[in-house]
Amino acid sequence: MITTNCKLIRVMTALMNEQFLITPEMHRTLTDIVKAHGFGGQAEADQHIKAQSYGQNPAKKAFQVLGNSTAVIPCEGVIGRKFDDVLYSSGVTSIDIFERLVNTAADDDEIDSILFNFDSPGGTVTGVPEAAEAVRRAKNIKPVIAYADGQMCSAAYYIASQATYIYALPSAQVGSIGVYLALLDYSRAAEMAGIKVELFKSGKNKGMGTPGTALSEEQRAMLQAKVDKTGAQFRATVNEGRGRTINPDVMQGQSFDTGEAKLNGLIDEIASFDQALLDVMWLGKTGNK
C-alpha cells in the first residue's frame, strides 16, 4: 500500500507540474483516474478506467510484422515515459519503449517499411522529441506511414509529423498542436481556511508552486517562457517533418477533422488502415522513401 501510494503521488505530481502535449479532456480524465485510485477506492478507479480504456498496453509488445516485411507499431492511449503499472490497465504507450521499437524496426534488414497506428490524445513532453527524432531517422532509412486510427493529437501528432506520409481514418481527429502547463493556486483557499504557508527556501524560484503559495509575476513569466519555447519547438518540428510551412493559425491547440486536416497540410491521405498498409508495403517493395 505504501509503495502504491508513493507511485500515485509521483503520477499526480507530474499531472499538476509538468508541461503537457495532450488534449485537456484526457488530462482531466487522467487526473480523475489517479484520484480514484488514491482516494475513491479500487471500485471507483476501475469504473473510470473502463470508461476510458484504450485496450491493452501496446508498448509492452514487440511490433507486428505484416506481409513478411512491414513493421506495424501502435501508439495508443496516453503517451508518457516510464509509465507506472498503475495506468497500464487504462491503455497507455510508454514512449521510451516505443522509441526502441522504432529504432529496432529501422535497423532490421528484414523490415522494408514501417506503419505506425496512432489512436492517442497525446501526453507528456518528456521523451516525445526523442521519439520524433527516431521516426525521422527511420524515414531516412525506409518508407514510413503514420496512420490516424482515431485520435492523432498533440504529442501523437508531434511524433507522426516526422513520417514520410500521414494517412487518416475518415472520422479521425488530428492536430491539437500546442503545449500547456497547469498549476493549481491554493493560496486563496488556504487563506480562507485560516492557513498561512511559510516557505523557507534557498533560491528565489525554489519551492515555486508549493500548495498554499501564489506565483510571483516573474515566476509566471518564466513558466510562460518555458511553455512558449516548447511550443515553438513543436511547431518547428511539424514544419520540418511536413516539409512545408503550416499556417500558424492551424497550430493553436485545436484539432481538426480529416477534411480540414488535409486542407491545412497536416495529413496526406484520407483512407482505411488496409489502404495505408497496402501503400506502405508497396513503397517498401519498390524502394521508395
C-alpha contacts under 8 A as a table, 3 or more apart, distances in Angstrom:
res1	aa1	res2	aa2	distance
1	M	4	T	5.11
1	M	5	N	6.13
2	I	5	N	5.19
2	I	6	C	6.21
3	T	6	C	5.18
3	T	7	K	6.33
4	T	7	K	5.14
4	T	8	L	6.23
5	N	8	L	4.97
5	N	9	I	6.16
5	N	38	G	6.76
6	C	9	I	5.07
6	C	10	R	6.39
7	K	10	R	5.12
7	K	11	V	6.33
7	K	84	D	7.41
8	L	11	V	5.07
8	L	12	M	6.10
8	L	34	V	6.60
8	L	37	H	7.79
8	L	38	G	6.75
8	L	86	V	7.76
9	I	12	M	5.11
9	I	13	T	5.99
10	R	13	T	5.09
10	R	14	A	6.28
11	V	14	A	5.18
11	V	15	L	6.31
11	V	34	V	7.50
12	M	15	L	4.98
12	M	16	M	6.30
12	M	31	T	7.04
12	M	34	V	6.78
13	T	16	M	5.26
13	T	17	N	5.90
13	T	18	E	7.95
14	A	17	N	5.28
14	A	18	E	5.29
15	L	18	E	6.30
15	L	27	H	7.56
15	L	31	T	6.92
16	M	181	L	7.81
16	M	182	A	5.86
16	M	183	L	5.77
16	M	184	L	7.32
17	N	181	L	6.89
17	N	182	A	6.56
17	N	183	L	6.15
18	E	124	T	7.41
18	E	125	V	7.99
18	E	181	L	6.18
18	E	182	A	7.69
19	Q	124	T	6.53
19	Q	125	V	6.14
19	Q	179	V	6.74
19	Q	180	Y	5.66
19	Q	181	L	4.58
19	Q	182	A	7.63
19	Q	227	V	7.11
20	F	123	G	5.91
20	F	124	T	4.61
20	F	125	V	5.58
20	F	179	V	5.77
20	F	180	Y	5.52
20	F	181	L	6.23
21	L	122	G	5.55
21	L	123	G	5.11
21	L	124	T	5.53
21	L	125	V	5.86
21	L	154	S	4.99
21	L	155	A	4.90
21	L	177	I	7.87
21	L	178	G	6.60
21	L	179	V	5.24
21	L	180	Y	7.04
22	I	26	M	6.97
22	I	27	H	6.75
22	I	121	P	5.56
22	I	122	G	4.12
22	I	123	G	4.69
22	I	124	T	7.07
22	I	153	C	6.94
22	I	154	S	5.24
22	I	155	A	6.32
22	I	176	S	7.69
22	I	179	V	7.68
23	T	26	M	5.53
23	T	27	H	6.44
23	T	121	P	5.66
23	T	122	G	6.64
23	T	153	C	7.15
23	T	154	S	6.92
23	T	176	S	6.96
24	P	27	H	4.93
24	P	28	R	6.29
25	E	28	R	5.32
25	E	29	T	6.39
26	M	29	T	4.82
26	M	30	L	6.09
26	M	78	V	7.99
26	M	121	P	6.73
27	H	30	L	5.19
27	H	31	T	6.30
28	R	31	T	5.10
28	R	32	D	6.21
29	T	32	D	5.01
29	T	33	I	6.23
29	T	48	H	7.95
29	T	52	Q	7.80
30	L	33	I	5.11
30	L	34	V	6.27
31	T	34	V	5.27
31	T	35	K	6.06
32	D	35	K	5.11
32	D	36	A	6.00
32	D	48	H	7.34
33	I	36	A	5.08
33	I	37	H	6.32
33	I	45	A	5.74
33	I	48	H	5.77
33	I	49	I	6.64
34	V	37	H	5.13
34	V	38	G	6.22
34	V	45	A	7.61
35	K	38	G	5.09
35	K	39	F	5.58
35	K	40	G	6.78
35	K	45	A	7.98
36	A	39	F	5.32
36	A	40	G	4.30
36	A	41	G	6.07
36	A	42	Q	7.23
36	A	44	E	5.81
36	A	45	A	4.59
36	A	48	H	7.68
37	H	40	G	6.05
37	H	41	G	5.66
37	H	42	Q	5.83
37	H	44	E	7.52
37	H	45	A	5.10
38	G	41	G	6.75
40	G	43	A	7.77
40	G	44	E	5.75
40	G	45	A	6.84
41	G	44	E	5.70
41	G	45	A	6.37
42	Q	45	A	4.98
42	Q	46	D	6.05
43	A	46	D	5.19
43	A	47	Q	6.39
44	E	47	Q	5.06
44	E	48	H	6.48
45	A	48	H	5.21
45	A	49	I	6.22
46	D	49	I	4.99
46	D	50	K	5.96
47	Q	50	K	5.21
47	Q	51	A	6.28
48	H	51	A	5.26
48	H	52	Q	6.41
49	I	52	Q	5.24
49	I	53	S	5.57
49	I	89	S	7.32
49	I	90	S	5.15
50	K	53	S	5.24
50	K	90	S	7.23
52	Q	90	S	6.71
53	S	89	S	7.58
53	S	90	S	4.70
53	S	91	G	5.83
54	Y	76	E	6.80
54	Y	77	G	5.59
54	Y	90	S	6.28
54	Y	91	G	4.74
54	Y	92	V	7.47
55	G	89	S	7.75
55	G	90	S	6.97
55	G	91	G	5.30
56	Q	88	Y	7.55
56	Q	89	S	6.57
56	Q	90	S	7.53
56	Q	91	G	5.42
57	N	60	K	6.22
57	N	61	K	7.86
57	N	76	E	7.74
57	N	88	Y	5.94
57	N	89	S	7.04
57	N	90	S	7.87
57	N	91	G	4.83
57	N	92	V	5.52
57	N	93	T	6.46
58	P	61	K	5.47
58	P	74	P	6.27
58	P	75	C	7.13
58	P	76	E	7.06
58	P	91	G	7.80
58	P	92	V	7.51
58	P	93	T	6.53
59	A	62	A	7.63
59	A	74	P	7.59
59	A	75	C	7.53
59	A	92	V	7.55
59	A	93	T	5.18
59	A	94	S	5.77
59	A	95	I	7.85
59	A	97	I	6.03
59	A	98	F	6.10
60	K	97	I	7.50
62	A	101	L	7.17
63	F	71	A	6.21
63	F	72	V	5.77
63	F	73	I	5.13
63	F	74	P	7.67
63	F	101	L	6.91
64	Q	71	A	5.73
64	Q	72	V	5.15
64	Q	73	I	6.74
65	V	68	N	6.04
65	V	69	S	6.19
65	V	70	T	5.35
65	V	71	A	4.57
65	V	72	V	6.04
66	L	69	S	6.26
66	L	70	T	5.19
66	L	71	A	6.50
66	L	72	V	7.17
67	G	70	T	6.10
67	G	281	M	7.51
68	N	111	I	7.92
69	S	110	E	5.99
69	S	111	I	4.50
69	S	112	D	5.60
69	S	113	S	6.85
69	S	281	M	7.88
70	T	111	I	5.70
70	T	112	D	6.10
70	T	113	S	4.90
70	T	114	I	5.49
70	T	115	L	7.08
70	T	280	V	7.78
70	T	281	M	6.30
70	T	284	G	7.75
71	A	105	A	6.55
71	A	111	I	6.47
71	A	113	S	6.44
71	A	114	I	4.76
71	A	115	L	6.14
72	V	114	I	5.99
72	V	115	L	4.80
72	V	116	F	5.78
72	V	117	N	7.02
73	I	98	F	7.94
73	I	101	L	7.51
73	I	102	V	7.67
73	I	114	I	7.50
73	I	115	L	6.33
73	I	116	F	4.89
73	I	117	N	6.16
74	P	116	F	5.65
74	P	117	N	4.57
74	P	118	F	6.04
75	C	79	I	7.87
75	C	93	T	5.94
75	C	98	F	7.52
75	C	116	F	7.06
75	C	117	N	5.99
75	C	118	F	4.83
75	C	119	D	6.41
75	C	120	S	6.73
75	C	156	A	7.67
76	E	79	I	7.65
76	E	91	G	7.04
76	E	92	V	6.11
76	E	93	T	5.91
76	E	117	N	7.71
76	E	118	F	5.71
76	E	119	D	4.70
76	E	120	S	4.91
77	G	90	S	7.93
77	G	91	G	5.33
77	G	92	V	4.45
77	G	93	T	6.20
77	G	119	D	6.34
77	G	120	S	4.58
77	G	121	P	6.66
77	G	122	G	7.59
78	V	91	G	7.18
78	V	92	V	4.72
78	V	93	T	6.11
78	V	120	S	5.95
78	V	121	P	6.25
78	V	122	G	5.63
78	V	123	G	5.24
79	I	92	V	5.99
79	I	93	T	4.91
79	I	94	S	6.07
79	I	95	I	6.16
79	I	120	S	7.39
79	I	122	G	5.60
79	I	123	G	4.35
79	I	124	T	6.38
79	I	155	A	7.29
79	I	156	A	7.63
80	G	83	F	5.84
80	G	92	V	7.62
80	G	93	T	6.47
80	G	94	S	5.26
80	G	95	I	5.57
80	G	123	G	5.72
80	G	124	T	5.34
80	G	125	V	7.82
80	G	126	T	7.25
80	G	127	G	7.43
81	R	94	S	5.16
81	R	95	I	5.09
81	R	96	D	5.74
81	R	124	T	7.68
81	R	126	T	6.62
81	R	127	G	6.13
82	K	94	S	5.67
82	K	95	I	7.35
82	K	96	D	6.74
83	F	87	L	7.05
83	F	88	Y	7.44
83	F	92	V	7.83
83	F	93	T	7.86
83	F	94	S	5.75
84	D	87	L	5.97
84	D	88	Y	6.86
85	D	88	Y	4.92
85	D	89	S	7.43
86	V	89	S	7.10
87	L	90	S	5.59
87	L	91	G	7.08
87	L	92	V	7.06
88	Y	91	G	5.31
88	Y	92	V	5.77
89	S	92	V	7.93
93	T	97	I	7.98
93	T	98	F	7.17
94	S	97	I	5.56
94	S	98	F	6.32
95	I	98	F	4.81
95	I	99	E	6.05
95	I	127	G	6.19
95	I	128	V	6.90
95	I	131	A	6.89
96	D	99	E	5.19
96	D	100	R	6.44
96	D	127	G	6.64
96	D	131	A	7.59
97	I	100	R	5.13
97	I	101	L	6.32
98	F	101	L	5.14
98	F	102	V	6.30
98	F	131	A	7.35
99	E	102	V	5.09
99	E	103	N	6.31
99	E	130	E	7.53
99	E	131	A	5.05
99	E	134	A	6.30
100	R	103	N	5.16
100	R	104	T	6.05
101	L	104	T	5.00
101	L	105	A	6.12
102	V	105	A	5.26
102	V	106	A	6.09
102	V	134	A	6.43
102	V	135	V	6.63
102	V	138	A	7.14
103	N	106	A	5.01
103	N	107	D	6.12
103	N	134	A	6.36
103	N	138	A	7.01
104	T	107	D	5.32
104	T	108	D	6.09
105	A	108	D	5.18
105	A	111	I	6.35
105	A	114	I	7.32
106	A	109	D	7.99
106	A	111	I	7.37
106	A	114	I	7.93
106	A	137	R	7.94
106	A	138	A	5.04
106	A	141	I	6.64
106	A	142	K	7.11
108	D	111	I	5.47
109	D	112	D	7.07
111	I	114	I	7.63
112	D	142	K	6.07
112	D	143	P	7.37
112	D	281	M	7.94
112	D	284	G	4.95
112	D	285	K	7.06
113	S	142	K	5.55
113	S	143	P	4.99
113	S	144	V	5.99
113	S	280	V	6.26
113	S	281	M	6.38
113	S	283	L	7.32
113	S	284	G	4.89
114	I	142	K	7.52
114	I	143	P	6.41
114	I	144	V	4.82
114	I	145	I	6.48
114	I	280	V	7.11
115	L	144	V	5.86
115	L	145	I	4.98
115	L	146	A	5.85
115	L	147	Y	7.14
115	L	276	A	7.88
115	L	277	L	6.87
115	L	280	V	6.88
116	F	144	V	7.68
116	F	145	I	6.31
116	F	146	A	4.62
116	F	147	Y	5.83
116	F	160	A	7.95
117	N	146	A	6.31
117	N	147	Y	5.02
117	N	148	A	6.38
117	N	149	D	6.37
118	F	146	A	7.16
118	F	147	Y	5.84
118	F	148	A	4.95
118	F	149	D	5.60
118	F	150	G	7.16
118	F	151	Q	6.80
118	F	152	M	5.93
118	F	156	A	7.06
119	D	148	A	6.21
119	D	149	D	5.31
119	D	150	G	4.87
119	D	151	Q	4.55
119	D	152	M	5.82
120	S	150	G	7.47
120	S	151	Q	5.07
120	S	152	M	5.52
120	S	153	C	6.36
120	S	156	A	5.99
121	P	151	Q	5.84
121	P	152	M	6.34
121	P	153	C	4.87
121	P	154	S	6.54
121	P	155	A	7.51
121	P	156	A	6.79
122	G	152	M	7.52
122	G	153	C	5.52
122	G	154	S	4.91
122	G	155	A	4.24
122	G	156	A	4.99
122	G	157	Y	7.73
123	G	154	S	7.51
123	G	155	A	5.78
123	G	156	A	7.84
124	T	127	G	7.90
124	T	128	V	7.53
124	T	155	A	7.28
125	V	128	V	5.62
125	V	129	P	7.60
125	V	155	A	7.19
126	T	129	P	7.50
127	G	130	E	5.36
127	G	131	A	6.24
128	V	131	A	5.01
128	V	132	A	6.13
128	V	155	A	6.55
128	V	158	Y	7.43
128	V	159	I	6.78
129	P	132	A	5.02
129	P	133	E	6.17
129	P	158	Y	7.71
129	P	159	I	7.42
130	E	133	E	5.01
130	E	134	A	6.29
131	A	134	A	4.97
131	A	135	V	6.40
131	A	159	I	6.39
132	A	135	V	5.11
132	A	136	R	6.22
132	A	158	Y	6.69
132	A	159	I	4.29
132	A	160	A	7.26
132	A	161	S	7.88
132	A	162	Q	6.24
133	E	136	R	4.92
133	E	137	R	6.10
133	E	162	Q	7.63
134	A	137	R	5.06
134	A	138	A	6.15
135	V	138	A	4.98
135	V	139	K	6.14
135	V	144	V	7.97
135	V	159	I	7.04
135	V	160	A	7.72
135	V	162	Q	5.94
135	V	163	A	6.30
136	R	139	K	5.08
136	R	140	N	6.59
136	R	162	Q	5.10
136	R	163	A	6.46
136	R	241	G	7.52
137	R	140	N	5.29
137	R	141	I	6.79
138	A	141	I	5.16
138	A	142	K	6.18
138	A	143	P	7.83
138	A	144	V	7.22
139	K	142	K	5.39
139	K	143	P	5.68
139	K	144	V	5.50
139	K	162	Q	7.61
139	K	163	A	6.10
139	K	164	T	5.98
139	K	289	K	7.00
140	N	143	P	7.78
140	N	289	K	7.28
141	I	289	K	7.67
142	K	284	G	6.92
142	K	287	G	7.68
142	K	288	N	7.69
142	K	289	K	5.64
143	P	164	T	6.27
143	P	280	V	6.62
143	P	283	L	6.22
143	P	284	G	6.00
143	P	287	G	7.94
143	P	288	N	6.59
143	P	289	K	4.41
144	V	163	A	5.33
144	V	164	T	5.10
144	V	165	Y	6.75
144	V	280	V	6.89
144	V	289	K	7.56
145	I	163	A	5.64
145	I	164	T	5.75
145	I	165	Y	4.91
145	I	166	I	5.67
145	I	167	Y	7.04
145	I	276	A	7.28
145	I	280	V	6.31
146	A	160	A	5.58
146	A	163	A	5.93
146	A	164	T	7.86
146	A	165	Y	6.42
146	A	166	I	4.81
146	A	167	Y	6.17
147	Y	166	I	5.88
147	Y	167	Y	4.75
147	Y	168	A	5.34
147	Y	169	L	7.56
147	Y	273	F	7.08
147	Y	276	A	7.11
148	A	151	Q	6.09
148	A	152	M	5.42
148	A	166	I	7.67
148	A	167	Y	6.28
148	A	168	A	4.40
148	A	169	L	5.96
148	A	172	A	6.27
148	A	173	Q	7.73
148	A	174	V	7.44
149	D	152	M	7.68
149	D	168	A	6.37
149	D	169	L	5.46
149	D	172	A	6.28
149	D	273	F	7.41
150	G	169	L	6.81
150	G	171	S	7.03
150	G	172	A	4.43
150	G	173	Q	6.25
151	Q	172	A	5.72
151	Q	173	Q	4.94
151	Q	174	V	6.13
152	M	156	A	5.23
152	M	157	Y	5.30
152	M	160	A	7.86
152	M	172	A	7.60
152	M	173	Q	6.23
152	M	174	V	4.83
152	M	175	G	6.52
153	C	156	A	5.20
153	C	157	Y	5.11
153	C	158	Y	7.99
153	C	173	Q	7.15
153	C	174	V	5.35
153	C	175	G	4.85
153	C	176	S	5.15
153	C	177	I	7.25
153	C	255	S	6.99
154	S	157	Y	5.21
154	S	158	Y	6.12
154	S	175	G	6.07
154	S	176	S	4.80
154	S	177	I	5.11
154	S	178	G	6.58
154	S	179	V	7.98
154	S	253	G	7.87
155	A	158	Y	4.82
155	A	159	I	6.37
156	A	159	I	5.37
156	A	160	A	6.13
157	Y	160	A	4.82
157	Y	161	S	5.69
157	Y	174	V	7.18
157	Y	175	G	6.11
157	Y	176	S	7.87
157	Y	177	I	7.48
158	Y	161	S	5.57
158	Y	162	Q	7.60
158	Y	177	I	7.64
158	Y	234	F	6.59
158	Y	237	T	7.26
158	Y	238	V	6.53
159	I	162	Q	6.07
159	I	163	A	7.95
160	A	163	A	5.62
160	A	166	I	7.15
161	S	166	I	7.33
161	S	237	T	7.70
161	S	238	V	5.54
161	S	241	G	5.29
161	S	242	R	6.15
161	S	266	L	7.81
162	Q	237	T	7.82
162	Q	238	V	7.24
162	Q	240	E	7.76
162	Q	241	G	4.28
162	Q	242	R	6.84
163	A	166	I	6.62
163	A	241	G	6.99
164	T	289	K	6.96
165	Y	267	I	7.35
165	Y	268	D	6.15
166	I	266	L	7.79
166	I	267	I	4.91
166	I	268	D	5.35
166	I	269	E	6.68
167	Y	267	I	6.02
167	Y	268	D	5.85
167	Y	269	E	4.71
167	Y	270	I	5.69
167	Y	271	A	6.41
167	Y	276	A	6.61
168	A	172	A	6.25
168	A	258	T	6.72
168	A	267	I	7.18
168	A	269	E	6.42
168	A	270	I	4.93
168	A	271	A	5.89
168	A	272	S	7.29
168	A	273	F	7.94
169	L	172	A	5.17
169	L	258	T	7.57
169	L	270	I	5.97
169	L	271	A	5.59
169	L	272	S	5.61
169	L	273	F	7.06
170	P	257	D	7.99
170	P	258	T	5.99
170	P	259	G	7.99
170	P	270	I	5.70
170	P	271	A	6.52
170	P	272	S	7.63
171	S	257	D	6.85
171	S	258	T	6.78
172	A	257	D	6.21
172	A	258	T	6.12
173	Q	255	S	6.22
173	Q	256	F	5.51
173	Q	257	D	4.96
173	Q	258	T	6.45
174	V	255	S	5.34
174	V	256	F	5.24
174	V	257	D	6.40
174	V	258	T	6.83
174	V	261	A	6.47
174	V	266	L	7.67
175	G	251	M	7.63
175	G	253	G	7.42
175	G	254	Q	6.50
175	G	255	S	4.47
175	G	256	F	6.15
175	G	261	A	7.52
175	G	266	L	7.34
176	S	251	M	7.12
176	S	252	Q	7.24
176	S	253	G	4.26
176	S	254	Q	4.51
176	S	255	S	4.48
176	S	256	F	7.90
177	I	234	F	7.30
177	I	235	R	7.34
177	I	250	V	7.95
177	I	251	M	4.96
177	I	252	Q	6.13
177	I	253	G	4.70
177	I	254	Q	6.78
177	I	255	S	7.66
178	G	231	G	5.65
178	G	234	F	7.23
178	G	251	M	6.61
178	G	252	Q	5.98
178	G	253	G	4.57
179	V	227	V	6.29
179	V	228	D	7.86
179	V	230	T	6.93
179	V	231	G	5.59
179	V	253	G	7.49
180	Y	227	V	6.37
181	L	227	V	7.06
183	L	209	G	6.87
184	L	209	G	7.69
184	L	211	P	7.62
185	D	188	R	7.47
185	D	209	G	7.44
185	D	211	P	6.79
185	D	212	G	6.84
185	D	213	T	6.90
185	D	214	A	6.06
186	Y	189	A	5.22
186	Y	190	A	6.06
186	Y	211	P	5.66
186	Y	212	G	4.70
186	Y	213	T	6.74
186	Y	214	A	7.61
187	S	190	A	5.12
187	S	191	E	6.14
187	S	211	P	7.01
187	S	212	G	4.03
187	S	213	T	4.90
187	S	214	A	5.76
188	R	191	E	5.02
188	R	192	M	6.20
188	R	212	G	7.53
189	A	192	M	5.16
189	A	193	A	6.20
189	A	212	G	7.59
190	A	193	A	5.04
190	A	194	G	6.27
190	A	195	I	4.87
190	A	196	K	6.58
190	A	197	V	7.93
190	A	212	G	5.66
191	E	194	G	5.07
191	E	195	I	5.36
191	E	196	K	6.29
192	M	195	I	7.37
196	K	212	G	7.39
197	V	212	G	5.80
197	V	213	T	6.64
199	L	207	G	7.46
201	K	204	K	7.41
201	K	206	K	6.09
201	K	207	G	6.88
202	S	206	K	6.45
203	G	206	K	5.29
205	N	208	M	5.44
205	N	219	Q	7.10
207	G	210	T	5.57
208	M	215	L	6.78
208	M	219	Q	7.67
209	G	213	T	6.55
209	G	214	A	6.89
209	G	215	L	6.54
210	T	213	T	5.71
215	L	219	Q	5.89
215	L	220	R	6.33
216	S	219	Q	5.11
216	S	220	R	6.27
217	E	220	R	5.03
217	E	221	A	6.18
218	E	221	A	5.12
218	E	222	M	6.20
219	Q	222	M	4.96
219	Q	223	L	6.23
220	R	223	L	5.23
220	R	224	Q	6.12
221	A	224	Q	5.06
221	A	225	A	6.08
222	M	225	A	5.13
222	M	226	K	6.31
223	L	226	K	5.01
223	L	227	V	6.32
224	Q	227	V	5.09
224	Q	228	D	6.02
225	A	228	D	4.94
225	A	229	K	6.07
226	K	229	K	5.20
226	K	230	T	6.46
227	V	230	T	5.22
227	V	231	G	6.09
228	D	231	G	4.97
228	D	232	A	6.08
229	K	232	A	5.16
229	K	233	Q	6.28
230	T	233	Q	5.05
230	T	234	F	6.17
231	G	234	F	4.97
231	G	235	R	6.29
232	A	235	R	5.20
232	A	236	A	6.12
233	Q	236	A	5.13
233	Q	237	T	6.04
234	F	237	T	5.19
234	F	238	V	6.31
235	R	238	V	5.13
235	R	239	N	6.26
235	R	251	M	7.07
236	A	239	N	5.15
236	A	240	E	6.11
237	T	240	E	5.10
237	T	241	G	5.99
238	V	241	G	5.13
238	V	242	R	5.93
238	V	246	I	7.86
239	N	242	R	5.23
239	N	243	G	5.87
239	N	244	R	5.42
239	N	245	T	5.19
239	N	246	I	6.09
240	E	243	G	5.14
240	E	244	R	6.84
242	R	245	T	7.87
242	R	265	G	7.83
242	R	266	L	7.54
246	I	250	V	7.06
246	I	251	M	7.79
246	I	264	N	7.14
246	I	265	G	6.72
246	I	266	L	7.81
247	N	250	V	5.49
247	N	251	M	7.20
247	N	264	N	7.50
248	P	251	M	5.21
248	P	252	Q	7.17
249	D	252	Q	5.97
250	V	253	G	7.97
250	V	254	Q	7.34
250	V	264	N	7.20
251	M	254	Q	7.04
256	F	259	G	7.83
256	F	260	E	5.72
256	F	261	A	5.50
257	D	260	E	5.52
257	D	261	A	6.02
258	T	261	A	4.80
258	T	262	K	6.00
258	T	267	I	7.71
258	T	270	I	6.74
259	G	262	K	5.36
259	G	263	L	6.24
259	G	270	I	7.88
260	E	263	L	5.01
260	E	264	N	6.08
261	A	264	N	5.17
261	A	265	G	6.24
261	A	266	L	5.05
261	A	267	I	5.90
262	K	265	G	5.09
262	K	266	L	5.67
262	K	267	I	4.89
262	K	268	D	6.02
262	K	269	E	7.07
262	K	270	I	7.85
263	L	266	L	7.69
264	N	267	I	7.99
265	G	268	D	7.04
267	I	270	I	7.90
271	A	275	Q	6.14
271	A	276	A	6.76
272	S	275	Q	5.22
272	S	276	A	6.42
273	F	276	A	5.06
273	F	277	L	6.14
274	D	277	L	5.01
274	D	278	L	6.16
275	Q	278	L	5.05
275	Q	279	D	6.11
276	A	279	D	5.15
276	A	280	V	6.18
277	L	280	V	5.32
277	L	281	M	6.06
278	L	281	M	5.14
278	L	282	W	6.13
279	D	282	W	5.08
279	D	283	L	6.18
280	V	283	L	4.96
280	V	284	G	6.11
281	M	284	G	5.04
281	M	285	K	6.18
282	W	285	K	5.12
282	W	286	T	6.07
283	L	286	T	5.26
283	L	287	G	5.95
283	L	288	N	5.03
283	L	289	K	6.79
284	G	287	G	5.21
284	G	288	N	6.41
284	G	289	K	7.69
285	K	288	N	7.91
